[in-house]
Amino acid sequence: MLRPKEVCQKLGISYATLRNYVKRGYITPVLTPGGKWRFREEDVDKLMGLTKARKVVLYARVSSHAQKDDLDRQVRALEEWARQNNIQEYEVVTDIGSGLDEDRKGFRKILRLATEKRISKIVVAYPDRLTRFGFKTLEELLRPFGVEVVVLNKEDKDPREELAEDLITIISHFAGKLYGMRSHKYKEVVEGAKRLIEDP
């Protein structure tokens, strides 16, 4: 049973709109002994136009092609979770690239599916598989679309290597803006950062 505030968050509507939906008979609340409204989750799902066809996305990501074995391990762990939870309607989406890169093909795909309300969950092995920064913000943005982010593990297993790569990515990004991607200064700054990070 969901509280009105939770229903509004899930549907992305105001409380006034929810009252209007009740008035028009689109959804019927259950009254608690204290006279408060509660809503059945299945009724909210129907109102959202959810069906059993709404999939679960299993999302895995690594930073480089050299980490392909880790990508496979992530996928196996995610599929095992799906089996244990009797999830049959799922899609595996993978990316190879930095968690700072918002232009990842798989990442863009799951955002599109979420905004189209075609998925109910995004399942990841670790929070930073989805994004290196702004994870909580992304969760909040997905919630009104009825999408829950499920994290199997709270901390990454070996963050040092990827953190180093992400630092290089940040430096490369800003050096490119300052000096131009093809300039000698850009290459000098990036190579210097790589040497400093990889061999402190």
N, CA, C and O of each residue as an XYZ file, in Angstrom:
800
protein
N       0.842     -1.190      0.000
C       0.000      0.000      0.000
C       0.884      1.250      0.000
O       1.857      1.333      0.749
N       0.540      2.199     -0.831
C       1.338      3.414     -0.982
C       0.612      4.625     -0.403
O      -0.606      4.752     -0.521
N       1.376      5.502      0.218
C       0.845      6.777      0.698
C       0.648      7.718     -0.485
O       1.276      7.533     -1.528
N      -0.216      8.728     -0.341
C      -0.443      9.673     -1.448
C       0.844     10.306     -1.968
O       1.015     10.460     -3.177
N       1.760     10.678     -1.050
C       3.017     11.294     -1.475
C       3.809     10.350     -2.372
O       4.386     10.775     -3.373
N       3.837      9.056     -2.007
C       4.574      8.069     -2.800
C       3.936      7.882     -4.173
O       4.629      7.705     -5.176
N       2.591      7.924     -4.201
C       1.878      7.793     -5.477
C       2.202      8.981     -6.379
O       2.457      8.816     -7.572
N       2.190     10.182     -5.793
C       2.493     11.389     -6.574
C       3.910     11.324     -7.143
O       4.136     11.694     -8.295
N       4.865     10.854     -6.335
C       6.241     10.730     -6.805
C       6.346      9.716     -7.937
O       7.036      9.942     -8.931
N       5.655      8.607     -7.770
C       5.733      7.539     -8.766
C       5.108      7.963    -10.090
O       5.604      7.612    -11.160
N       4.015      8.723    -10.008
C       3.320      9.146    -11.217
C       3.860     10.456    -11.774
O       3.599     10.799    -12.927
N       4.628     11.204    -10.940
C       5.119     12.501    -11.372
C       4.015     13.540    -11.461
O       4.002     14.362    -12.377
N       3.084     13.505    -10.505
C       1.941     14.429    -10.506
C       1.861     15.156     -9.167
O       2.550     14.793     -8.214
N       1.024     16.174     -9.102
C       0.802     16.908     -7.857
C      -0.299     16.220     -7.046
O      -1.026     15.363     -7.548
N      -0.398     16.629     -5.767
C      -1.454     16.061     -4.915
C      -2.833     16.469     -5.435
O      -3.786     15.694     -5.347
N      -2.938     17.685     -5.975
C      -4.223     18.141     -6.524
C      -4.649     17.254     -7.701
O      -5.826     16.926     -7.849
N      -3.682     16.876     -8.527
C      -4.003     15.993     -9.659
C      -4.440     14.622     -9.163
O      -5.364     14.028     -9.719
N      -3.780     14.113     -8.116
C      -4.176     12.825     -7.552
C      -5.607     12.890     -7.030
O      -6.386     11.963     -7.253
N      -5.966     13.973     -6.337
C      -7.346     14.130     -5.840
C      -8.330     14.136     -6.998
O      -9.421     13.574     -6.904
N      -7.933     14.777     -8.091
C      -8.797     14.826     -9.268
C      -8.978     13.439     -9.877
O     -10.072     13.084    -10.317
N      -7.877     12.642     -9.901
C      -7.971     11.261    -10.397
C      -8.936     10.443     -9.552
O      -9.714      9.651    -10.083
N      -8.887     10.635     -8.233
C      -9.796      9.916     -7.330
C     -11.236     10.355     -7.599
O     -12.142      9.525     -7.678
N     -11.434     11.655     -7.736
C     -12.772     12.206     -7.973
C     -13.382     11.663     -9.260
O     -14.586     11.417     -9.333
N     -12.530     11.477    -10.281
C     -13.025     10.997    -11.574
C     -13.128      9.478    -11.632
O     -13.617      8.918    -12.613
N     -12.664      8.816    -10.576
C     -12.770      7.360    -10.533
C     -11.644      6.630    -11.239
O     -11.746      5.429    -11.487
N     -10.550      7.353    -11.573
C      -9.427      6.703    -12.237
C      -8.706      5.736    -11.294
O      -8.145      4.727    -11.721
N      -8.735      6.069    -10.016
C      -8.099      5.223     -9.002
C      -8.886      5.377     -7.706
O      -9.361      6.463     -7.376
N      -9.015      4.265     -6.974
C      -9.811      4.276     -5.736
C      -8.920      4.052     -4.527
O      -8.233      3.034     -4.444
N      -8.924      4.999     -3.581
C      -8.099      4.818     -2.390
C      -8.736      3.863     -1.398
O      -9.948      3.648     -1.404
N      -7.896      3.296     -0.549
C      -8.357      2.495      0.589
C      -8.195      3.368      1.823
O      -7.135      3.957      2.035
N      -9.242      3.455      2.641
C      -9.188      4.288      3.836
C      -8.641      3.503      5.025
O      -9.076      2.385      5.299
N      -7.689      4.101      5.721
C      -7.177      3.491      6.954
C      -8.178      3.746      8.070
O      -9.080      4.568      7.907
N      -8.038      3.056      9.209
C      -8.930      3.323     10.349
C      -8.925      4.798     10.762
O      -9.911      5.302     11.299
N      -7.823      5.476     10.511
C      -7.742      6.902     10.847
C      -8.260      7.810      9.750
O      -8.194      9.033      9.877
N      -8.780      7.228      8.665
C      -9.349      8.021      7.589
C      -8.351      8.515      6.553
O      -8.678      9.380      5.739
N      -7.122      7.968      6.575
C      -6.103      8.374      5.615
C      -6.205      7.555      4.329
O      -6.640      6.404      4.343
N      -5.799      8.165      3.230
C      -5.782      7.463      1.960
C      -4.547      6.592      1.829
O      -3.436      6.998      2.170
N      -4.767      5.382      1.325
C      -3.679      4.515      0.898
C      -4.094      3.926     -0.448
O      -5.282      3.789     -0.742
N      -3.091      3.579     -1.263
C      -3.391      3.104     -2.610
C      -2.689      1.777     -2.878
O      -1.527      1.586     -2.520
N      -3.420      0.868     -3.516
C      -2.816     -0.415     -3.896
C      -1.808     -0.174     -5.019
O      -2.074      0.557     -5.973
N      -0.650     -0.807     -4.878
C       0.406     -0.595     -5.874
C      -0.036     -1.032     -7.262
O       0.307     -0.394     -8.257
N      -0.801     -2.123     -7.326
C      -1.253     -2.600     -8.640
C      -2.193     -1.595     -9.305
O      -2.214     -1.482    -10.530
N      -2.977     -0.859     -8.491
C      -3.863      0.172     -9.048
C      -3.057      1.344     -9.593
O      -3.389      1.916    -10.632
N      -1.997      1.688     -8.878
C      -1.118      2.768     -9.342
C      -0.436      2.361    -10.639
O      -0.309      3.163    -11.565
N       0.004      1.100    -10.697
C       0.654      0.598    -11.910
C      -0.298      0.648    -13.105
O       0.106      0.997    -14.214
N      -1.556      0.299    -12.873
C      -2.537      0.352    -13.967
C      -2.722      1.784    -14.440
O      -2.832      2.050    -15.637
N      -2.755      2.699    -13.481
C      -2.923      4.102    -13.834
C      -1.741      4.610    -14.651
O      -1.911      5.461    -15.525
N      -0.568      4.105    -14.380
C       0.627      4.494    -15.131
C       0.674      3.832    -16.506
O       1.518      4.167    -17.336
N      -0.221      2.911    -16.732
C      -0.186      2.187    -17.993
C       0.840      1.079    -17.977
O       1.292      0.615    -19.024
N       1.210      0.651    -16.757
C       2.178     -0.431    -16.651
C       1.521     -1.756    -16.976
O       0.353     -1.984    -16.662
N       2.280     -2.612    -17.602
C       1.833     -3.966    -17.863
C       2.980     -4.901    -17.538
O       4.090     -4.462    -17.240
N       2.706     -6.170    -17.597
C       3.763     -7.145    -17.333
C       4.850     -7.096    -18.404
O       5.929     -7.662    -18.231
N       4.558     -6.419    -19.506
C       5.559     -6.289    -20.560
C       6.646     -5.282    -20.182
O       7.690     -5.222    -20.833
N       6.405     -4.491    -19.133
C       7.427     -3.533    -18.698
C       8.611     -4.314    -18.162
O       8.481     -5.081    -17.208
N       9.752     -4.120    -18.773
C      10.919     -4.962    -18.512
C      11.761     -4.462    -17.352
O      11.621     -3.335    -16.876
N      12.635     -5.350    -16.923
C      13.709     -5.005    -16.005
C      14.984     -4.929    -16.830
O      15.239     -5.810    -17.651
N      15.781     -3.899    -16.626
C      17.065     -3.769    -17.323
C      18.190     -4.176    -16.377
O      18.278     -3.675    -15.256
N      19.040     -5.078    -16.831
C      20.249     -5.459    -16.107
C      21.401     -4.717    -16.781
O      21.754     -5.011    -17.923
N      21.980     -3.761    -16.073
C      22.988     -2.890    -16.691
C      24.371     -3.161    -16.116
O      24.562     -3.157    -14.900
N      25.335     -3.396    -17.006
C      26.726     -3.650    -16.601
C      27.637     -2.731    -17.398
O      27.376     -2.416    -18.559
N      28.724     -2.306    -16.737
C      29.660     -1.406    -17.412
C      31.078     -1.629    -16.894
O      31.286     -1.895    -15.711
N      32.050     -1.515    -17.804
C      33.465     -1.451    -17.434
C      34.079     -0.288    -18.196
O      33.488      0.234    -19.142
N      35.284      0.113    -17.766
C      35.922      1.288    -18.368
C      36.634      1.001    -19.686
O      36.709      1.871    -20.553
N      37.157     -0.219    -19.843
C      37.952     -0.500    -21.039
C      37.736     -1.928    -21.515
O      37.210     -2.771    -20.789
N      38.154     -2.179    -22.750
C      38.014     -3.521    -23.340
C      38.873     -4.545    -22.590
O      38.595     -5.743    -22.638
N      39.907     -4.076    -21.904
C      40.762     -4.993    -21.134
C      40.024     -5.599    -19.942
O      40.476     -6.585    -19.360
N      38.881     -5.002    -19.582
C      38.098     -5.480    -18.436
C      36.906     -6.323    -18.859
O      35.916     -6.423    -18.133
N      37.007     -6.930    -20.043
C      35.883     -7.716    -20.580
C      35.483     -8.850    -19.636
O      34.299     -9.162    -19.518
N      36.450     -9.465    -18.967
C      36.122    -10.550    -18.036
C      35.251    -10.038    -16.892
O      34.321    -10.720    -16.461
N      35.553     -8.837    -16.403
C      34.752     -8.250    -15.333
C      33.344     -7.948    -15.816
O      32.377     -8.114    -15.071
N      33.227     -7.505    -17.066
C      31.912     -7.234    -17.643
C      31.086     -8.518    -17.668
O      29.906     -8.508    -17.317
N      31.705     -9.619    -18.081
C      31.011    -10.910    -18.104
C      30.588    -11.337    -16.705
O      29.497    -11.876    -16.523
N      31.451    -11.098    -15.712
C      31.101    -11.450    -14.325
C      29.912    -10.636    -13.827
O      29.028    -11.158    -13.147
N      29.903     -9.370    -14.170
C      28.768     -8.526    -13.781
C      27.463     -9.050    -14.369
O      26.447     -9.153    -13.682
N      27.518     -9.379    -15.657
C      26.309     -9.858    -16.343
C      25.822    -11.160    -15.704
O      24.622    -11.333    -15.488
N      26.743    -12.073    -15.401
C      26.350    -13.345    -14.781
C      25.698    -13.098    -13.413
O      24.698    -13.733    -13.077
N      26.261    -12.182    -12.633
C      25.707    -11.876    -11.312
C      24.312    -11.262    -11.436
O      23.420    -11.575    -10.648
N      24.131    -10.398    -12.414
C      22.832     -9.760    -12.624
C      21.786    -10.774    -13.081
O      20.641    -10.743    -12.630
N      22.186    -11.670    -13.977
C      21.243    -12.685    -14.455
C      20.892    -13.671    -13.340
O      19.764    -14.159    -13.276
N      21.847    -13.962    -12.470
C      21.567    -14.826    -11.327
C      20.557    -14.159    -10.400
O      19.657    -14.821     -9.884
N      20.702    -12.853    -10.185
C      19.723    -12.111     -9.376
C      18.337    -12.207    -10.008
O      17.348    -12.422     -9.308
N      18.265    -12.049    -11.322
C      16.979    -12.126    -12.015
C      16.347    -13.500    -11.826
O      15.143    -13.606    -11.595
N      17.165    -14.563    -11.923
C      16.625    -15.917    -11.724
C      16.115    -16.102    -10.292
O      15.037    -16.654    -10.076
N      16.896    -15.637     -9.325
C      16.509    -15.792     -7.926
C      15.234    -15.026     -7.587
O      14.498    -15.398     -6.673
N      14.986    -13.959     -8.328
C      13.797    -13.142     -8.078
C      12.675    -13.417     -9.075
O      11.719    -12.649     -9.181
N      12.807    -14.532     -9.808
C      11.777    -14.951    -10.767
C      11.443    -13.869    -11.796
O      10.288    -13.714    -12.193
N      12.457    -13.130    -12.219
C      12.280    -12.104    -13.250
C      12.586    -12.742    -14.596
O      13.711    -13.175    -14.846
N      11.596    -12.797    -15.449
C      11.782    -13.409    -16.762
C      11.862    -12.369    -17.873
O      12.559    -12.563    -18.869
N      11.143    -11.264    -17.692
C      11.162    -10.202    -18.700
C      12.277     -9.216    -18.377
O      12.055     -8.220    -17.688
N      13.474     -9.497    -18.875
C      14.574     -8.575    -18.633
C      15.418     -8.431    -19.890
O      15.379     -9.263    -20.797
N      16.187     -7.337    -19.909
C      17.110     -7.082    -21.020
C      18.460     -6.706    -20.443
O      18.546     -5.881    -19.533
N      19.506     -7.305    -20.968
C      20.873     -6.977    -20.551
C      21.388     -5.848    -21.439
O      21.372     -5.945    -22.666
N      21.844     -4.776    -20.793
C      22.419     -3.635    -21.505
C      23.826     -3.416    -20.954
O      24.007     -3.351    -19.738
N      24.822     -3.301    -21.833
C      26.204     -3.132    -21.381
C      26.850     -1.930    -22.049
O      26.445     -1.493    -23.126
N      27.866     -1.415    -21.376
C      28.669     -0.323    -21.919
C      30.128     -0.581    -21.612
O      30.456     -1.183    -20.589
N      31.005     -0.129    -22.489
C      32.439     -0.078    -22.215
C      32.835      1.382    -22.334
O      32.869      1.937    -23.433
N      33.132      1.997    -21.212
C      33.460      3.417    -21.199
C      33.423      3.950    -19.787
O      32.958      3.273    -18.871
N      33.907      5.150    -19.612
C      33.974      5.773    -18.297
C      32.582      6.062    -17.733
O      31.647      6.381    -18.468
N      32.473      5.944    -16.426
C      31.232      6.301    -15.756
C      30.957      7.794    -15.773
O      29.862      8.228    -15.416
N      31.944      8.583    -16.184
C      31.756     10.028    -16.336
C      31.162     10.385    -17.690
O      30.656     11.490    -17.883
N      31.224      9.447    -18.624
C      30.758      9.704    -19.981
C      29.244      9.546    -20.045
O      28.726      8.434    -19.943
N      28.534     10.663    -20.215
C      27.069     10.607    -20.281
C      26.566     10.198    -21.657
O      25.365     10.013    -21.856
N      27.495     10.056    -22.616
C      27.106      9.737    -23.981
C      27.225      8.247    -24.292
O      27.216      7.844    -25.455
N      27.340      7.425    -23.228
C      27.402      5.979    -23.429
C      26.121      5.496    -24.122
O      25.015      5.902    -23.764
N      26.291      4.635    -25.107
C      25.143      4.166    -25.890
C      24.125      3.433    -25.020
O      22.927      3.706    -25.094
N      24.608      2.493    -24.187
C      23.691      1.741    -23.333
C      23.016      2.625    -22.300
O      21.825      2.472    -22.028
N      23.780      3.556    -21.721
C      23.238      4.484    -20.727
C      22.118      5.323    -21.328
O      21.062      5.488    -20.718
N      22.354      5.854    -22.533
C      21.312      6.640    -23.206
C      20.076      5.780    -23.479
O      18.944      6.253    -23.373
N      20.303      4.534    -23.826
C      19.179      3.641    -24.123
C      18.293      3.442    -22.912
O      17.070      3.535    -23.013
N      18.915      3.162    -21.734
C      18.075      2.896    -20.561
C      17.362      4.159    -20.084
O      16.265      4.073    -19.532
N      17.968      5.331    -20.289
C      17.273      6.574    -19.954
C      16.065      6.767    -20.859
O      15.006      7.206    -20.409
N      16.227      6.437    -22.142
C      15.110      6.562    -23.073
C      13.982      5.588    -22.699
O      12.808      5.960    -22.699
N      14.346      4.346    -22.383
C      13.337      3.360    -21.988
C      12.615      3.792    -20.716
O      11.409      3.588    -20.569
N      13.380      4.397    -19.789
C      12.785      4.847    -18.527
C      11.771      5.954    -18.764
O      10.664      5.911    -18.226
N      12.143      6.948    -19.572
C      11.235      8.072    -19.803
C      10.018      7.657    -20.629
O       8.971      8.302    -20.572
N      10.163      6.586    -21.390
C       9.018      6.054    -22.140
C       8.181      5.097    -21.299
O       7.199      4.532    -21.781
N       8.580      4.917    -20.028
C       7.881      4.049    -19.070
C       7.782      2.615    -19.587
O       6.743      1.965    -19.465
N       8.885      2.137    -20.166
C       8.914      0.771    -20.690
C       9.700     -0.176    -19.793
O       9.774     -1.374    -20.070
N      10.289      0.350    -18.718
C      11.014     -0.497    -17.768
C      10.582     -0.162    -16.342
O      10.150      0.954    -16.054
N      10.707     -1.146    -15.462
C      10.311     -0.946    -14.062
C      11.515     -0.858    -13.133
O      11.441     -0.228    -12.078
N      12.624     -1.486    -13.520
C      13.818     -1.505    -12.677
C      15.076     -1.428    -13.534
O      15.114     -1.919    -14.662
N      16.102     -0.799    -12.968
C      17.458     -0.876    -13.520
C      18.307     -1.525    -12.436
O      18.409     -0.998    -11.328
N      18.912     -2.658    -12.744
C      19.680     -3.404    -11.751
C      21.154     -3.328    -12.119
O      21.539     -3.620    -13.251
N      21.977     -2.932    -11.150
C      23.421     -2.808    -11.370
C      24.172     -3.529    -10.256
O      23.654     -3.700     -9.153
N      25.397     -3.949    -10.558
C      26.205     -4.636     -9.550
C      26.702     -3.668     -8.490
O      26.745     -4.006     -7.308
N      27.084     -2.448     -8.914
C      27.606     -1.421     -8.012
C      27.043     -0.075     -8.433
O      26.722      0.108     -9.607
N      26.913      0.881     -7.504
C      26.355      2.197     -7.873
C      27.121      2.868     -9.002
O      26.514      3.466     -9.892
N      28.469      2.776     -8.977
C      29.237      3.509     -9.982
C      29.251      2.829    -11.349
O      29.817      3.372    -12.298
N      28.637      1.650    -11.464
C      28.471      1.074    -12.803
C      27.511      1.947    -13.614
O      27.660      2.087    -14.828
N      26.525      2.531    -12.928
C      25.546      3.373    -13.610
C      26.107      4.759    -13.863
O      26.014      5.274    -14.977
N      26.687      5.365    -12.840
C      27.300      6.680    -12.982
C      28.305      6.896    -11.867
O      28.082      6.463    -10.737
N      29.417      7.565    -12.178
C      30.448      7.804    -11.174
C      30.003      8.854    -10.176
O      30.326      8.759     -8.992
N      29.262      9.861    -10.639
C      28.791     10.937     -9.773
C      27.306     11.171    -10.005
O      26.795     10.920    -11.096
N      26.613     11.653     -8.978
C      25.204     12.002     -9.123
C      24.259     10.818     -9.082
O      23.161     10.891     -9.634
N      24.661      9.714     -8.433
C      23.812      8.519     -8.406
C      22.473      8.796     -7.737
O      21.426      8.412     -8.258
N      22.504      9.467     -6.575
C      21.264      9.760     -5.838
C      20.346     10.668     -6.657
O      19.126     10.502     -6.662
N      20.954     11.623     -7.342
C      20.161     12.524     -8.188
C      19.481     11.747     -9.305
O      18.311     11.981     -9.608
N      20.215     10.825     -9.917
C      19.644     10.016    -10.991
C      18.491      9.162    -10.475
O      17.469      9.023    -11.147
N      18.655      8.589     -9.278
C      17.564      7.817     -8.666
C      16.304      8.664     -8.532
O      15.206      8.218     -8.867
N      16.474      9.895     -8.037
C      15.326     10.789     -7.840
C      14.660     11.140     -9.167
O      13.434     11.222     -9.251
N      15.464     11.344    -10.192
C      14.912     11.699    -11.499
C      14.150     10.541    -12.135
O      13.181     10.758    -12.862
N      14.586      9.310    -11.862
C      13.929      8.141    -12.447
C      12.654      7.754    -11.716
O      11.761      7.144    -12.304
N      12.563      8.104    -10.436
C      11.431      7.663     -9.619
C      10.069      8.074    -10.175
O       9.163      7.241    -10.196
N       9.875      9.321    -10.630
C       8.547      9.684    -11.169
C       8.125      8.874    -12.392
O       6.941      8.816    -12.724
N       9.095      8.246    -13.062
C       8.770      7.400    -14.208
C       8.489      5.956    -13.780
O       8.321      5.073    -14.620
N       8.440      5.728    -12.460
C       8.153      4.391    -11.957
C       9.318      3.441    -12.068
O       9.126      2.225    -12.095
N      10.541      3.978    -12.133
C      11.730      3.144    -12.298
C      12.510      3.106    -10.980
O      12.872      4.145    -10.428
N      12.755      1.912    -10.496
C      13.545      1.703     -9.284
C      14.949      1.259     -9.683
O      15.116      0.434    -10.581
N      15.949      1.811     -9.014
C      17.332      1.383     -9.249
C      17.718      0.413     -8.138
O      17.683      0.759     -6.957
N      18.085     -0.804     -8.529
C      18.460     -1.846     -7.569
C      19.969     -2.043     -7.646
O      20.511     -2.297     -8.722
N      20.646     -1.926     -6.511
C      22.093     -2.096     -6.444
C      22.401     -3.369     -5.665
O      21.982     -3.511     -4.517
N      23.130     -4.294     -6.283
C      23.419     -5.567     -5.624
C      24.520     -5.440     -4.575
O      24.479     -6.123     -3.551
N      25.500     -4.576     -4.818
C      26.617     -4.370     -3.888
C      26.801     -2.884     -3.668
O      26.641     -2.093     -4.597
N      27.134     -2.497     -2.452
C      27.213     -1.080     -2.130
C      28.534     -0.436     -2.523
O      28.559      0.765     -2.791
N      29.629     -1.180     -2.569
C      30.925     -0.598     -2.894
C      31.582     -1.361     -4.032
O      31.425     -2.576     -4.155
N      32.311     -0.643     -4.853
C      33.017     -1.288     -5.956
C      34.172     -2.129     -5.408
O      34.723     -1.834     -4.347
N      34.522     -3.169     -6.142
C      35.556     -4.090     -5.679
C      36.953     -3.491     -5.759
O      37.757     -3.661     -4.842
N      37.247     -2.787     -6.856
C      38.597     -2.282     -7.071
C      38.507     -0.913     -7.745
O      38.688     -0.814     -8.958
N      38.230      0.150     -6.974
C      37.964      1.456     -7.577
C      39.196      2.214     -8.033
O      39.066      3.169     -8.798
N      40.405      1.821     -7.590
C      41.593      2.642     -7.854
C      41.872      2.828     -9.338
O      42.097      3.945     -9.803
N      41.856      1.722    -10.076
C      42.179      1.809    -11.500
C      41.174      2.674    -12.239
O      41.546      3.519    -13.052
N      39.891      2.455    -11.949
C      38.889      3.237    -12.668
C      38.897      4.693    -12.231
O      38.666      5.587    -13.046
N      39.161      4.941    -10.945
C      39.255      6.321    -10.482
C      40.375      7.049    -11.215
O      40.224      8.209    -11.598
N      41.511      6.354    -11.408
C      42.628      6.950    -12.149
C      42.198      7.281    -13.568
O      42.518      8.354    -14.079
N      41.475      6.370    -14.207
C      41.017      6.604    -15.574
C      40.037      7.774    -15.625
O      40.050      8.572    -16.562
N      39.175      7.861    -14.586
C      38.210      8.954    -14.549
C      38.895     10.299    -14.342
O      38.474     11.306    -14.912
N      39.957     10.320    -13.524
C      40.711     11.559    -13.330
C      41.346     12.009    -14.645
O      41.345     13.193    -14.980
N      41.889     11.035    -15.381
C      42.474     11.355    -16.684
C      41.398     11.884    -17.635
O      41.640     12.812    -18.407
N      40.213     11.284    -17.567
C      39.105     11.735    -18.412
C      38.729     13.173    -18.100
O      38.512     13.974    -19.009
N      38.651     13.505    -16.803
C      38.305     14.867    -16.394
C      39.365     15.859    -16.890
O      39.044     16.902    -17.460
N      40.629     15.507    -16.661
C      41.722     16.390    -17.085
C      41.711     16.556    -18.603
O      41.895     17.663    -19.109
N      41.497     15.456    -19.330
C      41.463     15.515    -20.798
C      40.327     16.415    -21.274
O      40.485     17.188    -22.219
N      39.189     16.306    -20.612
C      38.010     17.091    -20.991
C      38.305     18.586    -20.877
O      38.072     19.350    -21.814
N      38.821     18.992    -19.714
C      39.059     20.415    -19.503
C      40.268     20.923    -20.286
O      40.281     22.071    -20.729
N      41.293     20.069    -20.460
C      42.440     20.470    -21.276
C      42.005     20.692    -22.724
O      42.484     21.610    -23.391
N      41.091     19.842    -23.205
C      40.572     20.002    -24.563
C      39.827     21.312    -24.729
O      39.932     21.965    -25.767
N      39.065     21.703    -23.692
C      38.334     22.970    -23.764
C      39.286     24.166    -23.726
O      39.064     25.176    -24.394
N      40.358     24.030    -22.926
C      41.303     25.139    -22.780
C      42.217     25.294    -23.986
O      42.444     26.407    -24.458
N      42.744     24.169    -24.487
C      43.802     24.240    -25.491
C      43.417     23.701    -26.872
O      44.144     23.898    -27.846
N      42.268     23.019    -26.946
C      41.902     22.383    -28.209
C      42.438     20.962    -28.248
O      43.571     20.704    -27.843
N      41.628     20.053    -28.732
C      41.942     18.630    -28.673
C      43.202     18.259    -29.456
O      43.850     17.265    -29.130
N      43.563     19.035    -30.479
C      44.686     18.661    -31.331
C      45.966     19.438    -31.015
O      46.992     19.257    -31.671
N      45.893     20.298    -30.009
C      47.049     21.143    -29.718
C      48.149     20.370    -29.007
O      47.905     19.352    -28.358
N      49.370     20.884    -29.146
C      50.530     20.288    -28.469
C      50.367     20.396    -26.954
O      50.715     19.470    -26.220
N      49.834     21.532    -26.488
C      49.657     21.756    -25.048
C      48.682     20.739    -24.455
O      48.887     20.236    -23.350
N      47.618     20.446    -25.205
C      46.633     19.459    -24.740
C      47.306     18.107    -24.521
O      47.127     17.476    -23.479
N      48.087     17.665    -25.518
C      48.753     16.364    -25.412
C      49.751     16.361    -24.259
O      49.912     15.356    -23.567
N      50.407     17.475    -24.064
C      51.399     17.589    -22.991
C      50.743     17.467    -21.613
O      51.252     16.776    -20.731
N      49.607     18.150    -21.445
C      48.887     18.111    -20.165
C      48.351     16.708    -19.886
O      48.491     16.198    -18.775
N      47.739     16.087    -20.891
C      47.154     14.755    -20.708
C      48.229     13.719    -20.417
O      48.069     12.892    -19.519
N      49.327     13.757    -21.173
C      50.407     12.792    -20.933
C      51.032     12.999    -19.558
O      51.379     12.034    -18.876
N      51.172     14.257    -19.155
C      51.705     14.537    -17.811
C      50.788     14.022    -16.731
O      51.256     13.485    -15.727
N      49.484     14.175    -16.917
C      48.516     13.676    -15.939
C      48.570     12.165    -15.858
O      48.491     11.599    -14.768
N      48.703     11.506    -16.992
C      48.777     10.046    -17.010
C      50.006      9.556    -16.245
O      49.928      8.607    -15.465
N      51.126     10.211    -16.478
C      52.354      9.803    -15.770
C      52.222     10.016    -14.272
O      52.638      9.170    -13.480
N      51.644     11.140    -13.884
C      51.503     11.461    -12.468
C      50.548     10.498    -11.766
O      50.819     10.054    -10.650
N      49.435     10.177    -12.418
C      48.423      9.314    -11.810
C      48.870      7.854    -11.784
O      48.697      7.149    -10.790
N      49.452      7.420    -12.907
C      49.831      6.005    -13.007
C      51.115      5.679    -12.230
O      51.339      4.532    -11.841
N      51.955      6.700    -12.010
C      53.205      6.466    -11.286
C      53.455      7.631    -10.335
O      54.355      8.437    -10.570
N      52.645      7.732     -9.229
C      52.722      8.886     -8.345
C      54.066      8.946     -7.605
O      54.296      9.862     -6.816
